[in-house]
Amino acid sequence: MAIEVFNGTSIPRELTTAAMEFLWVKWKTLNDTNDLSLQRLTEECSYQLRANSIHLLTINDDFVYMYVGEAVQANASESLAGSLLSQQINPLKREFADVYRQVAKRLTPAFVRFTATWSQTGQLWQRLILPIKVADGAVILVVYSELINHQTEIYDHLFRTAPDAMIIACPITNDAGHAIDGWVLMMNDRARHLLRFDGTIGNLRLTQLPQFAGVDIWGRLYAPKSAAAATPVTTADFNVDIMRFPHVFGLRITPKIDDRDATLVPHSSAHGANQPA
């Protein structure tokens, strides 16, 4: 099966978001008090649920889309409202139909996770399916979906644990547009070890790091150069590759001593460096 399914009490609460947790608890409370209805479950709340929701109605062995939220429709490759699930071109429609039938039959929620051909790298869809029994044996399924993006945490981990010492900073410029300093936005573990820095980077400027005090190496960092075209700069203690990005710049720092345990002890006087072109 191309989707991962959790039924009833096996729904992994640690995977659900705050909005999903709210909707799940609300469904359970209304169901336990025999007050469950589409109106009560979907009435306004602090979470913006409607845009990420669809409402399906059972029709024999099929399902019709009664309501389709804007966010769901925007991520679909075809029009959904008013159509039958069986008519869709979605390659996962059979798997979803099997899950929907089980939810409608057992009247217990389900939670599914899946990726699809249109998903971007690092993205995962999560879907909570909640049944509501209505007249004449029909069942309405309230399906709430969220796109979970793991790219940020992946990239953050890769940057933080990279073997090269790296700092990302936002330029502080003078009237001529030349960067004279930079606000430190990110500093990985290797850079912290190399610079002997264990503090926080909030409100930290590069020139406040003793190893960079008085080092004039920044120049015109807004020049239209890609990150791949790094500008090499050297100081008395270390070499720096300046990587240009659209709004920030990166520093790849290499000590002149070829030793992974080496640290850069600041000198009593600052050393100048060559100004990049």
N, C-alpha and C positions, 0 to 999 in steps of 0.2 A: 504493500500500500504506500502511496506517495505522500500520505499525511500521517501525522502522529496523533493518536486519539486517547483521551482520558475521559472516563465516564463517571458520573455521580460523585461519590465521596472520594474517588481517586484523583480528582482534579488537583494538580500541584499548585497549592496556594502561593508557594514561593516564586512561581513563574508569572503569576498574574500581576497586572498593574493595579494602581489604586482605583482606577475607573472600573476595571473588571471586578475587582474585589467588592466594590460598592454595589455593582449590579447583581453579582452573585448572592451577596448577603440579603439584598432587598428582595430578590426573587424567593429565596428560602423563607424569609420572614412572612411575606404575603402568602406563600403556598401553605405554610404551617398554620396560618390563621384563616385559611379558606377565603382570602380576600384578593386572590390573584386575578388580575385582568390586564389586558394590554394597556389600558389607560393608566392604571395605577403603577404599572411597572415602568412605563416610559414617560411619566409626567416630569415636568421640569425639575432639574436639580443643579447642583453646583458644577457637575461634570457635563461637558459638551458631548453627549452620547449620540444624538440623532444623526450627525454627519457620518459617523462610522458604523451605523446600524442598517440592517435590512430586516424586513418582516416578510416571512414566508407563510403561506396558507396551504395546508395539505389538500390535494385534489386527487382522489383515488390513490395511485402509487407515485404521484408526481407532486411538485410544489410550484406555486405561482408567486412571483415577486409582487407583494402588495405595496411595499414601500422600499425605496433605495436611497440611502443617504448620499449627500454630495461627495464626500471623500471616497466612499466605496465606488460610486459610479465613475469618478475621475480615474481610478486605478483599474477599471474594467476595460476590456478591449471591445465591448459591445454594449448595446442598450439593454438594461435589465428590467426596468419597471414594466409590469404587466405581462411579462413573458414567463414561460415555463422553464424550469431548471433543465428539463430534458432537451430543450431547444437550444441551449447555450453551446458555444464552441469551446468552452473552458475544458482543457484536457483532464481536469480533476473532478468534473461534474459527477462521474459515477461514484467516486470515493465519497464526495460530499453527500450524494443522494443516499448512500448506505448509512452514513452517520445520521443524517436527518431522519430517516425512517426509524432508526433505533431510538432516537430521542423522542419522536412523536409516539412511538409504541409504548415505551417505558415511562414516559412523562418525567424523565430525569435529565438534568443538564449534561452537556458534554463540552470538553475543551479540546481544541485541535491546534496543532502547529504545523506549518508547511512553508515550503518555498515554491516558487513557480518560475516558469521560463522568463517572465518579465521582471522578476526580482533582481535588484542590484546586489552586488557583492556585500556580504555582511548583513543583509536584511532578512528578516524572518517574520512571517505573518502569524498572528495568534488570533483565535476566534472562540468566543464563548457563545454557546447555543442554549437558549432557555425556552422550554415549552410552556404553552398556555392552552389549556383545553377550553374549547368554545362549544357552541350548540351543535347538535346533530353529529357528535363524534369527531368533528373537525378539530385540528390543532394548529395554532399559530406558533411559529418559531421566531423568537427575537434573537437575531444573530448580530453580535457586536464584534467588530474586527479592529485590530490595531497592527500597524507596521512597526516592528521592533528593529531598530538599527543598532547593531553592535560595533559599527566601524569606529566610533569614538573611543570605546574602551580598548579595542584591539590596537589602534594606532597609538593610544596613550601608553599602553604596556610596551609596545615595540620601541617607542621613543625612550621611555624611562629606562629600559634594560639594555639599550643599544651599547655595543662595546666601545663606540667612539664617544668622546666627551662632546656634548652639544648644548648650546643655549639658543633659545629663540627670543628675540627682542623686537619691540616696536620702536622705530626711530624717533628721536627727539631732534628736531631740525632747527637751524637758524633761518634768518630771513632769505638767504640765498638757496635754501632747500637742501643744504648739506647736513647730514646727520652728525650731530656733535655728541650724542649720547644715545642711550636706548633704555626703555622700560623692559625689564626682564619679565617675559611671559611664561617661559618654560625652561627648566634646567634638569637634565637627566642625572641619573645616579652617578655615572662615571664623571661628569663634570663636577658634581658636588665633591666627590672624592679628590679629584685632581686639584680643585681650587680650595679644598679644606673648608667648604661652606656647608653648614648644617642648619642655617636659619630659614625663615620664610622668605618668599620672593615678592610678597606684597609691598608695593611702593619702592621696589629695589631698582636702582639704575646701575648700568654696567660700570660706570666710573666709581661706584661705591664698593666694588670688588677690588681689594688691594692690588691684585695682579693686573688690573686694567686701568688703574688710576694714572691719568696723564698720558695714556697711550692713545695717540691720534691716528686711528686706522680706519675710521668709518667712511668719510667722504660722501659722495653722492649715491646713497644706497637705493634711491628710487629709479636709478638708471634701468632702462628696459632690457634686463638680462634675466635669463631663466635660472632656476636653482641649480641646474646641471652645470652652468658656467660659473663655477665658484672662483672668487678672486683670492689668490693666496697672499697672505701677509705674514711677516715674521717679526718677532720680538726677541729680546735677549734670552728668554726662557722657553718660549713655545712658538709654534707655528699655528696660524689661524687661516681657515678657509671660510670666506664670507659667502654665504648663499643668499641670493636675492629672491624674495617672494613678492607678490603684488603689494602687500601692506606691511609685511614684517621682514626681518632678515634673520638668518641663522648663522651661528658660529660653530665650526667644527674645530676643536682645540686639540693639538697634538704636542705633547712635551718633547723637547729636544733630546731628553734622556729616554732611550728605548727601554722603558721599564713600566709594566702595567701597574706596579704598586707605587710609582712615583707620584709625588704631589708637587704643586708649584708654590713654593714659599715666596711670599712677596718680598722684594728687595726694599731697602731703605729709601732708594731713589727710583723714580719711575724711568722707564726706558722708552725712548721714542721709537717710531716705526715708520716704514715707508708709506706714503699716502697713495692709495690705489687710484688708478686713472679713472 
